[in-house]
Amino acid sequence: MELTATIRPMKPIENLNFNEFMENFATEIGGNYSEYDDNRSVIVIPIEGNRFQSVFGIKKFSERYQKVGLEFTSKVCPFTEDIDLGELLKENARFCYAKFILEDGFIKVESNLFPDNINEALVKEVIVEVANVADEWEYRLTGQDVH
């Protein structure tokens, strides 16, 4: 028996209405949506246990790769010297799409995609993983639900 899958290609990124996608996904999952500009928005995602996690999305040009991509980021907590960055680096290997970053004095979870060969379901999966990892580690490191 041959296994086949139907994958609906995503619109080319140059033609994708990024904020419309983000708003529709927020509605689909019962979250909240806020737009910053044509290429940046945030979704507040409901997490199990009556918790919430904000995921910031941006469509931007990558100087390194010379093409437009999508970036999803969520704050975990402010960085303090007692946070073991080595442990966070080791944890990166456990995630499918997400990775820890240190930016602007904060531990964050981030994922980057180039939509050349992806579909909308994958983008949604990435956003949810970023939210879940950030929420899990925010609670592990601070015991709080802030971001």
JOGIFEN-V415548 format. One line per field, one symbol per residue. phi: phi as a letter, one per 20 degrees, with the letter a starting at -180 (. if undefined). Layout:
# JOGIFEN-V415548
phi=???
This chain:
# JOGIFEN-V415548
phi=.eeccddeffgggfdfegffgffffgfgemedccdebfccbcdedfdgnldcbecedbdbeeffdlbecdcccbfdaffcfeeefffffffgfeeedebfcdblmcfcdcbccdffcccfffffffgffgfffffgffffecmccde
